[in-house]
Amino acid sequence: MAIPSNKYNTEKIQVDGAKQPFNLLSIPTIKKFIQSRWYPGIFQWAAFVVFSVIVYELVAGTVDPTRNIGTSLTWVLWWPLVPVFFVLIGRFWCAICPFGKLSDIIRKTIGSERPTPRFLRKYGLWIIDLFFIAITYSDHIWGIVESPRGSGYLLLLLVTMVVGTSVFYERRTFCKTLCFLGGLSGNYSRSGALELRGTPDICKTCKTQSCFKGSDKAEGCPMFQFVRTMDSSADCNLCGNCVKSCPNNSIRISPRVPTSELWGTKNPKIEHSFLAAVIMGIVFVQNITMISIWQDILKAISFVTGTENYTINFTVAYIISMLIPILLLLGTAKLAVLTGGSISKVKQNFVRFGYAIIPLDLAGHLAHNLFHIITEGRAVWYNSAALFGANVTRGDLAFASASSVQILQYIIIVIGMVGSLYTAYRIGNKGTFKALMPYYTLMILLAVMNIYLFSMPMMHRV
């Protein structure tokens, strides 16, 4: 192994003749900080304090969502920014998440550290998918986002689940198998610009396996990952435990081309592709319910169902919205087989090319939340000032006009479409245009559907 002689090893390292990505841990300051006891604890405690204030304000503060700091920080600031974190720094949020910190505290004090139940290990991804669908559905039925109390009770429910799993089971069982944000963060982190990996030539000679088992310097991986075989960022939260424990300096944290992991996924799973399609449908329904045609859609559904009951009619719309991208992906997979694609089975096409939807999912999520953070963002400042007793005259909540936001939304969707098109191209092993045409058509169609919805005026959420 030849290592460059400059101070920060900024040249790419040669390992068996192959160039390796630049390692951020080659910068002494970064490596020392991640190996220290301050990381990630300093971020965890800060997030924990803010989370405690948020829960208190949601449960005991004003019921007016436009004036409740808990609602503003959760749904106007945090929720829109989370996808940005996943793109730039992977699942780092999961390392500092208050739920994760609470889990660590419970386990170290009264936890029994039993192995995660086999059922959760086997079906955890499907459970996460269902939780994500259920929570989004509940928001539209009971107005959780618009209700400080509803948001507070949701967080307390999740806290109860965290405590329950942490008392009985090892590591971060809740985060790995039950957290509704887990599936979303896993899919988005696959598109992220940062990865943690081991150096294969070093890892294969390691006898300690301290990255997984832990050492006197840090616990084993809380997300049950074994760095030697890890080829995905979906379950790595960059907690730094493996960096602290590794006796051979094998770990690297490197920037990478966004979406590149999607091209070479070695073990694609139907749960991931299913969730990718479902997320697209949920973005559709989130947008549709905020624009003027929503009432017309409800009337059309009520004509078919024979009732004006909102719960029934929304349920129908919600199911249809999720089914549309699932059926489109399934039909595209079937068409690709009929037109002589490189994969001869429909299910394999569905599973493999479902990953190509993820960049568009991310773009749709970002574009939707961009509306909230730009047109409602000043609520965070007004409500924060009020929390500390400042008498601030409230004005317009928007940082920019809705028309300006639309232009940014169109740009984001186009970028996501390009990412999905290129991902499909790489997943198809750079196949012929004819062979990949069904997937190109699908990505363009989904992008056009998003742009159409974003072209309509949206209502504020809080």
Beta strands, then each sheet from edge to edge (+ up, - down):
strand 1: 14-15
strand 2: 18-19
strand 3: 194-198
strand 4: 251-255
sheet 1: 1+ 2-
sheet 2: 3+ 4-
end
